[in-house]
Amino acid sequence: MDGKTEDTIASPEGGEEKRETWGSFLGFVLKLVVAVLIFRSFFFSPFSIPSESMLPRLWNGDYLLASKWSYGYSRYSLPGEVPLIPGRILAQQPERGDVVIFKHPIDGTDYIKRVIALPGDTIEMRSGQLVLNGTPVPKTRIEDFMIPVSPNTPCAWGATPGKDADGGDVCRYMRYRETLPSGKTYEVLDFGMTPADNYGPAIVPEDRMFVMGDNRDNSQDSRFPAMPAGGVGLVPQANLVGKASVMMWSTDGSAEWIKPWTWFSAARWNRMGSGI
């Protein structure tokens, strides 16, 4: 006999532990991915604001969370729009005044607007005055809206350039408060008379909704026919993705990846954590 015992051909010390460690790690990563997918599909999902169409409430560079359960679930709720949900389940109709995220009826991109009219409503714009079911929606002039000039917020054509109390450059806009019949109030901007200040009257069909941007003269919304990268027409409620809920981050666009300190100087800290 050569004197070898059974343990001389065993696996290297710690090999089994290493296999268990890698297996545990991969299992953890898989569980984490599944948890994130479930959270994003059925609870909350992040969205960013890429334009100024929802000023003064939402600014270009804002990042928000949208509740996914508010209006039910469809394939638009799932990452990659995987067609695993037939139609729209647990469907709920939005309320007038809700700020909603939906898929553009033509190009499928994410849009965010405010719901103004629902099925059966008659909607009209007369010289910039919103008229709902034959009754003008109260619109009250309030203090001008001022927003700091930044890479994300240059002055649009309807703005008056100015200075804030600290001497910083700002854009000044005429601001109004609208109040829907339900009592829901929100602020809108108005640049003056434009062709879109007259619309309708039109009756919202079943399963559709009429949406508008709060920045009335700088928004491609239901006043314009649906076309790629443009107006949205009367939006199918089946295209709803979620309800804008809370602000989680905001940046003025001046940050540079190679300069980490600018990540903090560009942040709009006073906008974070607020409800929508």
PAZAPA-4460 file (N, C-alpha, C; in steps of 0.05 Angstrom, whole numbers, plus 32768, in hexadecimal, padded with zeros to 4 digits):
% residues 276
    n_x    n_y    n_z   ca_x   ca_y   ca_z    c_x    c_y    c_z   seq   type   mol
   8011   7FE8   8000   8000   8000   8000   8011   8019   8000     1      M     A
   8008   802F   7FF5   8018   8047   7FF3   8014   8059   800B     2      D     A
   8003   8052   801E   8000   8062   8036   7FEE   8079   8034     3      G     A
   7FE2   807E   801C   7FD0   8095   8018   7FB5   808F   8025     4      K     A
   7FAB   80A3   8031   7F90   80A0   803E   7F7C   80B0   802D     5      T     A
   7F63   80AC   8033   7F4E   80B8   8023   7F4F   80D6   8022     6      E     A
   7F58   80E2   8039   7F57   80FF   803A   7F6C   810C   8029     7      D     A
   7F80   80FD   801F   7F94   8109   800E   7F8A   8111   7FF2     8      T     A
   7F72   8108   7FEB   7F68   810F   7FD0   7F4F   8120   7FD3     9      I     A
   7F4A   812C   7FEA   7F33   813D   7FEE   7F37   8157   7FDF    10      A     A
   7F22   8167   7FDB   7F23   8181   7FCD   7F34   8194   7FDE    11      S     A
   7F3F   81A9   7FD2   7F4F   81BC   7FE0   7F3F   81C8   7FF7    12      P     A
   7F4E   81CF   800C   7F42   81DA   8025   7F31   81F3   801E    13      E     A
   7F19   81F4   8027   7F07   820C   8023   7EF9   820C   8009    14      G     A
   7EFD   81F8   7FF7   7EF0   81F8   7FDD   7ED2   81F7   7FDF    15      G     A
   7EC8   81E7   7FF1   7EAB   81E5   7FF5   7E9F   81FF   7FFF    16      E     A
   7EAE   820C   8011   7EA5   8226   801C   7EA4   823B   8006    17      E     A
   7EB8   823A   7FF3   7EB8   824E   7FDE   7EA0   824A   7FCB    18      K     A
   7E9B   8231   7FC5   7E83   822B   7FB4   7E6A   8235   7FC2    19      R     A
   7E67   8230   7FDB   7E50   823A   7FEA   7E4E   8258   7FEB    20      E     A
   7E66   8265   7FEE   7E66   8282   7FEF   7E5E   828E   7FD4    21      T     A
   7E69   8284   7FBE   7E60   828F   7FA4   7E43   8288   7F9E    22      W     A
   7E3A   8271   7FA6   7E1E   826A   7FA2   7E0C   827C   7FB2    23      G     A
   7E14   8282   7FCB   7E04   8293   7FDB   7E03   82B0   7FD0    24      S     A
   7E1A   82B9   7FC5   7E1B   82D4   7FBA   7E09   82D6   7FA1    25      F     A
   7E0B   82C2   7F8F   7DFB   82C3   7F77   7DDE   82C0   7F7E    26      L     A
   7DD7   82B0   7F92   7DBB   82AE   7F9B   7DB1   82C9   7FA5    27      G     A
   7DC2   82D7   7FB4   7DBA   82F1   7FBF   7DB5   8305   7FA8    28      F     A
   7DC8   8305   7F94   7DC5   8318   7F7E   7DAB   8312   7F6F    29      V     A
   7DA5   82F8   7F6A   7D8C   82F1   7F5C   7D74   82FA   7F6B    30      L     A
   7D74   82F6   7F86   7D5D   82FE   7F96   7D5A   831D   7F95    31      K     A
   7D71   832B   7F96   7D70   8348   7F95   7D64   8352   7F7A    32      L     A
   7D6D   8346   7F64   7D62   834D   7F4A   7D44   8349   7F49    33      V     A
   7D3B   8332   7F52   7D1F   832B   7F52   7D0F   833F   7F63    34      V     A
   7D1A   8346   7F7B   7D0D   8359   7F8D   7D0B   8375   7F80    35      A     A
   7D20   837E   7F72   7D20   8397   7F65   7D0B   8397   7F4E    36      V     A
   7D0A   8382   7F3F   7CF7   8380   7F29   7CDA   8381   7F33    37      L     A
   7CD5   8372   7F49   7CBA   8373   7F55   7CB3   838E   7F5F    38      I     A
   7CC6   839B   7F6D   7CC2   83B6   7F78   7CBC   83CA   7F61    39      F     A
   7CCC   83C9   7F4C   7CC8   83DC   7F36   7CAF   83D6   7F26    40      R     A
   7CA7   83BD   7F25   7C90   83B6   7F15   7C75   83BB   7F23    41      S     A
   7C75   83B7   7F3D   7C5B   83B8   7F4B   7C59   83CC   7F61    42      F     A
   7C6F   83DA   7F68   7C6D   83ED   7F7E   7C76   8409   7F75    43      F     A
   7C8F   840E   7F72   7C99   8428   7F6A   7CAE   8424   7F54    44      F     A
   7CAF   8438   7F42   7CC4   8438   7F2D   7CCE   8455   7F2A    45      S     A
   7CE8   8458   7F25   7CF3   8474   7F21   7CEE   847E   7F05    46      P     A
   7CEA   8498   7F03   7CE7   84A5   7EE9   7CF6   84C0   7EEB    47      F     A
   7CFF   84CA   7ED5   7D0D   84E4   7ED4   7CFC   84F7   7EC3    48      S     A
   7D00   8511   7EC9   7CF2   8526   7EBA   7D06   8533   7EA6    49      I     A
   7D01   852F   7E8C   7D14   8537   7E78   7D0E   8552   7E6B    50      P     A
   7CF8   8560   7E74   7CF0   8579   7E66   7CE4   858B   7E7B    51      S     A
   7CDB   85A3   7E71   7CCE   85B6   7E82   7CB0   85B7   7E7F    52      E     A
   7CA4   85A3   7E73   7C87   85A3   7E6D   7C76   85A2   7E86    53      S     A
   7C81   859A   7E9D   7C71   8599   7EB6   7C7A   85AE   7ECA    54      M     A
   7C88   85C3   7EC2   7C8D   85D9   7ED4   7C72   85E6   7EDB    55      L     A
   7C6F   85F1   7EF3   7C84   85F5   7F07   7C87   85DE   7F1B    56      P     A
   7C76   85C9   7F1A   7C79   85B4   7F2F   7C91   85A2   7F2A    57      R     A
   7C95   8599   7F11   7CAB   8587   7F0B   7CBF   8595   7EF9    58      L     A
   7CD9   8593   7F00   7CEE   85A0   7EF2   7CFE   858C   7EE2    59      W     A
   7D0A   8595   7ECC   7D1C   8584   7EBD   7D34   857D   7ECF    60      N     A
   7D39   8563   7ED2   7D4E   855A   7EE4   7D43   854E   7EFE    61      G     A
   7D28   854E   7F01   7D1C   8541   7F18   7D1B   8523   7F13    62      D     A
   7D1E   8514   7F29   7D1B   84F7   7F28   7D06   84EF   7F3D    63      Y     A
   7CF2   84E1   7F35   7CDB   84DB   7F47   7CD5   84BD   7F47    64      L     A
   7CC5   84B6   7F5B   7CBB   849B   7F5D   7C9D   849B   7F56    65      L     A
   7C95   8488   7F46   7C79   8485   7F3E   7C6D   846C   7F4A    66      A     A
   7C56   846E   7F56   7C48   8457   7F61   7C3D   8446   7F4A    67      S     A
   7C42   842D   7F49   7C3A   841C   7F33   7C1E   840F   7F37    68      K     A
   7C14   840F   7F50   7BFB   8402   7F55   7BE3   8415   7F52    69      W     A
   7BE7   842F   7F4F   7BD2   8442   7F50   7BBC   843E   7F3B    70      S     A
   7BC4   8435   7F23   7BB1   8432   7F0D   7BAF   8416   7F02    71      Y     A
   7BBB   8403   7F10   7BBB   83E7   7F07   7BD4   83E0   7EF9    72      G     A
   7BD5   83C8   7EEE   7BEE   83BE   7EE2   7BE9   83B4   7EC6    73      Y     A
   7BFC   83B8   7EB5   7BFC   83AF   7E99   7C18   83A8   7E91    74      S     A
   7C1C   83A1   7E78   7C37   839A   7E6F   7C4A   83B3   7E72    75      R     A
   7C3E   83CB   7E73   7C4F   83E3   7E77   7C5A   83E4   7E93    76      Y     A
   7C4F   83D4   7EA5   7C5A   83D4   7EC1   7C73   83C4   7EC3    77      S     A
   7C79   83B3   7EB0   7C8F   83A0   7EB2   7CA7   83AA   7EA3    78      L     A
   7CC0   83A5   7EAE   7CD8   83AD   7EA0   7CD9   83A2   7E84    79      P     A
   7CDF   83B3   7E71   7CE0   83AA   7E55   7CC5   83A6   7E49    80      G     A
   7CAF   83AD   7E57   7C94   83AA   7E4E   7C8E   838D   7E45    81      E     A
   7C99   837A   7E55   7C95   835E   7E4F   7C77   8358   7E50    82      V     A
   7C6B   834C   7E3A   7C4E   8348   7E39   7C44   8330   7E4A    83      P     A
   7C49   8332   7E64   7C40   831D   7E76   7C25   8322   7E83    84      L     A
   7C1D   833C   7E82   7C03   8343   7E8E   7BEF   8349   7E78    85      I     A
   7BDA   833A   7E76   7BC6   833F   7E60   7BB5   8357   7E67    86      P     A
   7BB4   836A   7E54   7BA4   8382   7E58   7BAE   8392   7E70    87      G     A
   7B9B   839A   7E81   7BA1   83AA   7E98   7B91   839F   7EB0    88      R     A
   7B9F   8395   7EC4   7B92   8389   7EDB   7B91   839D   7EF2    89      I     A
   7B7D   8399   7F04   7B79   83AB   7F1B   7B78   83C8   7F12    90      L     A
   7B6C   83CC   7EFB   7B6B   83E7   7EEF   7B5C   83FB   7F00    91      A     A
   7B67   8413   7F03   7B5B   8429   7F10   7B5D   8442   7EFE    92      Q     A
   7B48   8452   7EFD   7B49   846A   7EED   7B56   8480   7EFD    93      Q     A
   7B68   8490   7EF1   7B74   84A7   7EFF   7B5F   84BC   7F06    94      P     A
   7B66   84CD   7F18   7B55   84E4   7F1F   7B5F   84FD   7F11    95      E     A
   7B4C   850F   7F0C   7B54   8528   7F00   7B68   8536   7F12    96      R     A
   7B7E   853F   7F07   7B92   854C   7F17   7BAA   853B   7F1D    97      G     A
   7BA8   8520   7F19   7BBE   850E   7F1E   7BD5   8514   7F0A    98      D     A
   7BED   8512   7F14   7C05   8513   7F02   7C0C   84F6   7EFB    99      V     A
   7C0A   84EF   7EE2   7C0D   84D3   7EDA   7C24   84CF   7EC6   100      V     A
   7C30   84B7   7EC8   7C43   84AE   7EB4   7C35   849A   7EA1   101      I     A
   7C39   849D   7E87   7C2C   848C   7E74   7C3D   8488   7E5C   102      F     A
   7C37   8474   7E4C   7C45   846F   7E33   7C39   847F   7E1C   103      K     A
   7C4A   848D   7E0D   7C40   849B   7DF6   7C32   8488   7DE3   104      H     A
   7C1A   8490   7DDA   7C0A   847E   7DC9   7C17   8475   7DAF   105      P     A
   7C2B   8484   7DA5   7C38   847D   7D8C   7C54   8472   7D90   106      I     A
   7C65   8480   7D9D   7C81   8477   7D9F   7C88   8468   7DB9   107      D     A
   7C75   8467   7DCC   7C79   8457   7DE3   7C8C   8462   7DF8   108      G     A
   7C95   847B   7DF5   7CA6   8487   7E09   7C96   848F   7E22   109      T     A
   7CA4   8492   7E39   7C96   849B   7E51   7C91   84B9   7E50   110      D     A
   7C78   84C0   7E56   7C70   84DC   7E58   7C64   84E0   7E74   111      Y     A
   7C66   84F9   7E7D   7C59   8500   7E97   7C49   851A   7E93   112      I     A
   7C2F   8519   7E9A   7C1D   852F   7E97   7C09   852E   7EAE   113      K     A
   7BF8   8543   7EAF   7BE2   8544   7EC2   7BC8   853D   7EB5   114      R     A
   7BB9   852B   7EC2   7B9E   8523   7EB8   7B8B   853A   7EBD   115      V     A
   7B7D   8543   7EA7   7B6B   8559   7EA9   7B4E   8550   7EA5   116      I     A
   7B4A   853D   7E92   7B2E   8535   7E8C   7B2E   8516   7E88   117      A     A
   7B17   850B   7E8F   7B12   84EE   7E8E   7AFB   84E7   7E7C   118      L     A
   7AF6   84CD   7E76   7AE1   84C5   7E64   7AC6   84D3   7E6A   119      P     A
   7ABA   84DE   7E55   7AA1   84EC   7E57   7AA3   8509   7E5C   120      G     A
   7ABB   8513   7E64   7ABF   8530   7E68   7AC1   853E   7E4D   121      D     A
   7AB7   8557   7E4D   7ABB   8569   7E36   7AD2   857C   7E3E   122      T     A
   7AE6   857D   7E2D   7AFE   858D   7E33   7B01   85A2   7E1D   123      I     A
   7B09   85BA   7E26   7B0C   85D0   7E13   7B21   85E4   7E1E   124      E     A
   7B2F   85F2   7E0C   7B40   8608   7E14   7B36   8621   7E04   125      M     A
   7B31   8636   7E13   7B29   864F   7E06   7B3C   8665   7E0D   126      R     A
   7B4D   866D   7DFB   7B61   8683   7E00   7B71   867D   7E19   127      S     A
   7B79   8664   7E1D   7B89   865D   7E33   7B7A   8656   7E4C   128      G     A
   7B5F   8658   7E4B   7B4F   8651   7E62   7B45   8634   7E5F   129      Q     A
   7B4B   8624   7E73   7B42   8608   7E73   7B24   8607   7E7A   130      L     A
   7B15   85F9   7E69   7AF8   85F6   7E6E   7AF1   85D8   7E6F   131      V     A
   7AE5   85D0   7E86   7ADF   85B4   7E8A   7AC1   85B0   7E8E   132      L     A
   7AB5   85A1   7E7C   7A98   859C   7E7C   7A88   85B6   7E7C   133      N     A
   7A92   85C9   7E6C   7A84   85E2   7E68   7A8A   85F7   7E7D   134      G     A
   7A99   85F1   7E91   7A9E   8604   7EA7   7ABC   860B   7EA7   135      T     A
   7AC3   8625   7EA6   7ADF   862D   7EA7   7AEC   8624   7EC2   136      P     A
   7B03   8618   7EC0   7B12   8610   7ED9   7B1E   8629   7EE5   137      V     A
   7B18   862F   7EFE   7B24   8647   7F0A   7B42   8649   7F07   138      P     A
   7B4B   8660   7EFF   7B68   8664   7EF9   7B6F   867F   7F05   139      K     A
   7B80   867F   7F1A   7B87   8697   7F29   7BA5   869E   7F25   140      T     A
   7BAA   86B7   7F1F   7BC6   86C0   7F1C   7BD3   86C1   7F37   141      R     A
   7BEA   86B5   7F3A   7BF9   86B6   7F53   7C16   86C0   7F4D   142      I     A
   7C27   86C0   7F61   7C42   86CB   7F5F   7C51   86BD   7F48   143      E     A
   7C61   86CC   7F3A   7C71   86C1   7F24   7C82   86AA   7F2E   144      D     A
   7C86   8697   7F1D   7C98   8680   7F23   7CB4   8687   7F19   145      F     A
   7CC8   8683   7F2A   7CE4   8687   7F23   7CF4   866E   7F27   146      M     A
   7D04   8667   7F13   7D14   864F   7F14   7D31   8656   7F0C   147      I     A
   7D44   864D   7F1C   7D60   8654   7F16   7D69   864A   7EFA   148      P     A
   7D78   865A   7EEC   7D83   8652   7ED2   7D99   863D   7ED7   149      V     A
   7D97   8627   7EC8   7DAB   8611   7ECB   7DAC   8602   7EB0   150      S     A
   7DBF   85EF   7EAD   7DBF   85DF   7E95   7DA5   85D1   7E8F   151      P     A
   7D96   85CA   7EA4   7D7C   85BD   7EA1   7D65   85D0   7E9E   152      N     A
   7D69   85E9   7EA5   7D52   85FC   7EA5   7D5A   8617   7E99   153      T     A
   7D5E   8618   7E7F   7D63   8632   7E72   7D48   8640   7E70   154      P     A
   7D49   865A   7E6A   7D30   8669   7E68   7D22   8663   7E4D   155      C     A
   7D09   865A   7E4E   7CF9   8655   7E36   7CF0   866F   7E2A   156      A     A
   7CE3   866E   7E14   7CDB   8686   7E06   7CC7   8697   7E15   157      W     A
   7CB8   868A   7E27   7CA4   8699   7E36   7CAE   86A5   7E50   158      G     A
   7CC8   86A3   7E56   7CD3   86AC   7E6F   7CDE   86C8   7E6D   159      A     A
   7CDF   86D5   7E84   7CEC   86EF   7E87   7D05   86EA   7E98   160      T     A
   7D1D   86EE   7E8D   7D36   86EA   7E9C   7D37   86FE   7EB3   161      P     A
   7D42   86F5   7ECA   7D44   8706   7EE1   7D59   86FD   7EF4   162      G     A
   7D59   8708   7F0C   7D6C   8702   7F21   7D5D   86FB   7F3B   163      K     A
   7D68   86E8   7F4A   7D5C   86E2   7F64   7D69   86F4   7F79   164      D     A
   7D62   86F0   7F93   7D6B   8701   7FA8   7D89   8700   7FAC   165      A     A
   7D96   86E9   7FA3   7DB3   86E6   7FA5   7DC2   86EF   7F8C   166      D     A
   7DB3   86F9   7F79   7DC0   8701   7F60   7DC3   86EC   7F4B   167      G     A
   7DB8   86D4   7F50   7DB9   86BE   7F3D   7DA5   86C2   7F26   168      G     A
   7DAC   86B7   7F0F   7D9A   86B8   7EF8   7D82   86A6   7EFB   169      D     A
   7D6A   86B1   7EF5   7D51   86A2   7EF7   7D40   86A7   7EDF   170      V     A
   7D2D   8695   7EDA   7D19   8698   7EC6   7CFF   869D   7ED4   171      C     A
   7CF0   86B2   7ECC   7CD7   86B9   7ED9   7CC0   86B3   7EC6   172      R     A
   7CAB   86A5   7ED0   7C94   869E   7EC0   7C7A   86A7   7ECE   173      Y     A
   7C66   86AD   7EBE   7C4C   86B2   7EC9   7C40   8698   7ED4   174      M     A
   7C35   8699   7EEC   7C2C   8681   7EF9   7C0F   8684   7F02   175      R     A
   7BFF   866F   7F00   7BE3   866F   7F07   7BDD   8656   7F18   176      Y     A
   7BC7   8657   7F27   7BBD   8640   7F35   7BA2   8638   7F29   177      R     A
   7BA0   861F   7F21   7B86   8614   7F17   7B7A   8603   7F2C   178      E     A
   7B60   8602   7F2D   7B51   85F1   7F40   7B3C   85E2   7F32   179      T     A
   7B3F   85C7   7F32   7B2B   85B6   7F25   7B12   85B4   7F36   180      L     A
   7AFC   85AA   7F2A   7AE3   85A8   7F39   7AE5   8597   7F52   181      P     A
   7AF8   8584   7F53   7AFC   8573   7F6B   7B09   8582   7F81   182      S     A
   7B14   859A   7F7C   7B23   85A9   7F8F   7B41   85A6   7F8C   183      G     A
   7B49   8594   7F7B   7B66   8590   7F76   7B72   85AA   7F69   184      K     A
   7B87   85B4   7F75   7B94   85CC   7F6B   7BB1   85C6   7F63   185      T     A
   7BBB   85D5   7F50   7BD6   85D2   7F47   7BDE   85EC   7F39   186      Y     A
   7BF7   85F0   7F34   7C01   8608   7F28   7C08   8603   7F0A   187      E     A
   7C04   8617   7EFA   7C0A   8615   7EDD   7C19   862F   7ED5   188      V     A
   7C28   862C   7EBF   7C36   8643   7EB3   7C28   864B   7E99   189      L     A
   7C2A   8664   7E93   7C1D   866E   7E7A   7C2F   8683   7E6D   190      D     A
   7C37   867E   7E54   7C48   8690   7E46   7C39   86A6   7E36   191      F     A
   7C1F   86A4   7E35   7C0F   86B6   7E24   7C00   86A6   7E0F   192      G     A
   7BF4   86B3   7DFD   7BE3   86A6   7DE9   7BF4   8696   7DD5   193      M     A
   7BEC   867D   7DD1   7BF8   866B   7DBD   7BE2   865C   7DAF   194      T     A
   7BE8   864F   7D98   7BD3   8640   7D8A   7BC6   862B   7D9B   195      P     A
   7BD5   861E   7DAD   7BCA   8609   7DBE   7BB7   8613   7DD4   196      A     A
   7BB5   862E   7DD7   7BA3   8639   7DEB   7B86   8637   7DE3   197      D     A
   7B81   862D   7DCB   7B65   8628   7DC2   7B63   860B   7DB9   198      N     A
   7B51   85FC   7DC4   7B4E   85E0   7DBE   7B31   85D8   7DC3   199      Y     A
   7B27   85C5   7DB2   7B0D   85B9   7DB7   7AF5   85CC   7DB1   200      G     A
   7ADE   85C5   7DBD   7ADA   85B1   7DD2   7ADC   8594   7DC6   201      P     A
   7AE4   8582   7DD8   7AE6   8565   7DD1   7ADC   8555   7DE9   202      A     A
   7ACF   853F   7DE3   7AC6   852C   7DF8   7ADA   8515   7DFA   203      I     A
   7AE3   8510   7E13   7AF7   84FB   7E17   7AE9   84DF   7E14   204      V     A
   7AF2   84CE   7E02   7AE5   84B4   7DFF   7AEA   84A1   7E16   205      P     A
   7ADC   848B   7E16   7AE0   8476   7E2A   7AFD   846C   7E2A   206      E     A
   7B07   8467   7E42   7B22   845C   7E47   7B38   846E   7E3D   207      D     A
   7B32   8488   7E3A   7B47   849B   7E33   7B4A   84B0   7E49   208      R     A
   7B5E   84C2   7E46   7B61   84D8   7E58   7B6E   84EF   7E49   209      M     A
   7B67   8507   7E52   7B72   8520   7E47   7B86   852A   7E5B   210      F     A
   7BA0   852D   7E52   7BB5   8535   7E63   7BC2   854F   7E59   211      V     A
   7BCD   855E   7E6C   7BDB   8577   7E65   7BF4   857A   7E76   212      M     A
   7C07   8589   7E6B   7C1E   8591   7E7B   7C17   85AA   7E8B   213      G     A
   7C22   85AE   7EA2   7C1D   85C6   7EB2   7C2A   85DE   7EA5   214      D     A
   7C3F   85DA   7E96   7C4C   85F0   7E87   7C3D   85F2   7E6C   215      N     A
   7C26   85FF   7E6D   7C12   85FD   7E58   7C1C   8603   7E3C   216      R     A
   7C2E   8616   7E39   7C37   861E   7E1F   7C51   8611   7E17   217      D     A
   7C59   85FD   7E26   7C72   85EF   7E20   7C6E   85D1   7E25   218      N     A
   7C57   85C6   7E1B   7C50   85AA   7E20   7C42   859E   7E08   219      S     A
   7C4C   8588   7DFF   7C3F   8578   7DEA   7C2C   8564   7DF9   220      Q     A
   7C13   8569   7DF9   7C00   8559   7E08   7BE7   8552   7DF8   221      D     A
   7BD1   854F   7E06   7BB8   8545   7DF8   7BAC   855A   7DE5   222      S     A
   7BB5   8573   7DE6   7BAC   8587   7DD3   7BB7   8582   7DB7   223      R     A
   7BCB   8571   7DB6   7BD9   856C   7D9C   7BD4   854F   7D94   224      F     A
   7BD0   854A   7D7A   7BCD   852E   7D70   7BE5   851D   7D78   225      P     A
   7BE0   8504   7D7D   7BF6   84F1   7D84   7C08   84EE   7D6C   226      A     A
   7C22   84F3   7D71   7C36   84EE   7D5D   7C51   84E9   7D6A   227      M     A
   7C63   84DA   7D5E   7C7C   84D4   7D6C   7C8B   84ED   7D75   228      P     A
   7C94   84EB   7D8F   7CA3   8501   7D9B   7C94   851B   7D9C   229      A     A
   7C79   8519   7D9A   7C69   8531   7D9B   7C50   852E   7DAC   230      G     A
   7C3A   8539   7DA2   7C21   8538   7DB2   7C19   851B   7DB8   231      G     A
   7C06   8519   7DCB   7BFD   84FE   7DD4   7BE0   84F8   7DCE   232      V     A
   7BD1   850D   7DC5   7BB5   8509   7DC0   7BA6   8500   7DDA   233      G     A
   7B8F   84F4   7DD6   7B7F   84E9   7DED   7B8B   84CE   7DF4   234      L     A
   7B98   84CD   7E0B   7BA9   84B6   7E12   7B98   849E   7E1C   235      V     A
   7B9D   8486   7E12   7B90   846E   7E1C   7B98   846A   7E3A   236      P     A
   7B85   8465   7E4B   7B8C   845F   7E67   7B9C   8445   7E6A   237      Q     A
   7B9A   8434   7E55   7BAA   841B   7E56   7BC7   8421   7E55   238      A     A
   7BCF   843A   7E4D   7BEB   8441   7E4B   7BF7   844C   7E65   239      N     A
   7BE6   844D   7E7A   7BF0   8457   7E94   7C06   8445   7E9F   240      L     A
   7C1A   8452   7EAA   7C30   8443   7EB7   7C30   8447   7ED5   241      V     A
   7C2A   845F   7EDF   7C2A   8464   7EFB   7C22   8480   7F02   242      G     A
   7C21   8486   7F1C   7C1A   84A0   7F26   7C33   84AD   7F33   243      K     A
   7C3A   84C5   7F2B   7C51   84D3   7F37   7C4C   84D7   7F54   244      A     A
   7C5F   84CE   7F65   7C5A   84CE   7F82   7C6D   84DF   7F92   245      S     A
   7C87   84DB   7F8F   7C99   84EA   7FA1   7CB3   84F0   7F92   246      V     A
   7CBF   8507   7F98   7CD9   850F   7F8C   7CEF   8501   7F9B   247      M     A
   7D01   84F4   7F8D   7D18   84E7   7F9B   7D33   84F4   7F95   248      M     A
   7D35   8504   7F80   7D4E   8510   7F79   7D49   8527   7F65   249      W     A
   7D5B   853A   7F64   7D58   8550   7F51   7D74   855C   7F4C   250      S     A
   7D7A   8562   7F33   7D94   856D   7F2C   7D90   8583   7F17   251      T     A
   7DA1   8598   7F19   7D9E   85AE   7F06   7DAE   85A9   7EEC   252      D     A
   7DBB   8592   7EEA   7DC9   858A   7ED1   7DE6   8593   7ECF   253      G     A
   7DF0   85A0   7EE4   7E0B   85AA   7EE3   7E20   8596   7EEC   254      S     A
   7E18   857E   7EF6   7E2B   856B   7F00   7E3B   855E   7EE9   255      A     A
   7E54   8556   7EF0   7E66   8548   7EDE   7E6F   852F   7EEB   256      E     A
   7E6E   8518   7EDC   7E75   84FE   7EE8   7E92   84FE   7EF2   257      W     A
   7EA4   850C   7EE4   7EC0   850B   7EEC   7EC6   851E   7F03   258      I     A
   7EB2   852D   7F0C   7EB6   8540   7F22   7EA0   8539   7F38   259      K     A
   7EA5   8526   7F49   7E91   851D   7F5C   7E85   8533   7F6E   260      P     A
   7E95   8547   7F74   7E8B   855D   7F85   7E74   856C   7F78   261      W     A
   7E73   856B   7F5D   7E5D   8579   7F4F   7E42   856A   7F52   262      T     A
   7E44   8550   7F59   7E2B   8541   7F5D   7E1B   854E   7F73   263      W     A
   7E29   8559   7F87   7E1B   8565   7F9E   7E13   8582   7F99   264      F     A
   7E25   8591   7F8B   7E1F   85AD   7F86   7E08   85B0   7F72   265      S     A
   7E04   859B   7F61   7DEF   859D   7F4D   7DD4   8594   7F58   266      A     A
   7DD4   8587   7F6F   7DBB   857C   7F7A   7DA9   8592   7F84   267      A     A
   7D8F   858F   7F7E   7D7B   85A2   7F89   7D6F   8595   7FA2   268      R     A
   7D7D   8599   7FB8   7D76   858A   7FD1   7D5A   8591   7FDB   269      W     A
   7D51   85AA   7FD7   7D37   85B2   7FE2   7D20   85A5   7FD3   270      N     A
   7D25   8597   7FBD   7D0F   858B   7FAD   7D0B   856D   7FB4   271      R     A
   7D1E   8562   7FC2   7D1D   8545   7FC7   7D0B   853E   7FDE   272      M     A
   7CFC   8527   7FDA   7CEB   851D   7FEF   7CCF   8529   7FEF   273      G     A
   7CCA   853C   7FDE   7CAF   8549   7FDD   7C9B   8538   7FCD   274      S     A
   7C82   8539   7FD5   7C6D   852B   7FC7   7C66   853A   7FAD   275      G     A
   7C57   852C   7F9C   7C50   8538   7F82   7C31   8539   7F7F   276      I     A
***
